[in-house]
Amino acid sequence: MNLFADPNPESTASPICSAKGCRAAAEWVLAWNNPKLHTPERRKTWLACEEHREHLSQFLGVRGFLKDVVPLAQWEEPQP
C-alpha cells in the first residue's frame, strides 16, 4: 500500500494520524507486524501525529508488534 498515493490527484490532502478520531497531519510512520499472522519481513504501517506517536507506539510495543518508528519525511516503503 502506498501511503502517498492520492486517489484524487487534484486533492492536496496530507496523510493523517491513525489514532481514532484524530484528523491531525501525520508526522511519523510506525512500522509493525503481528508475528502470528505476518512473515518477519512484512511491515504494516500506522501514521501518527506528534501527540499520538507515543501512545500508538506503546499500544503496538506491549503486544510485540512495533518494529520501527520513522519520521514521515524519511519513510521509504519496502519493496515487495
Protein Blocks (a to p, Z undefined) as FASTA:
>chain_A
ZZkbcfblkbccdcddfbghiacdcfbdcddddfklpcfklccdddddfklmmmmmmmmm
mnomafbdcdfklpccddZZ
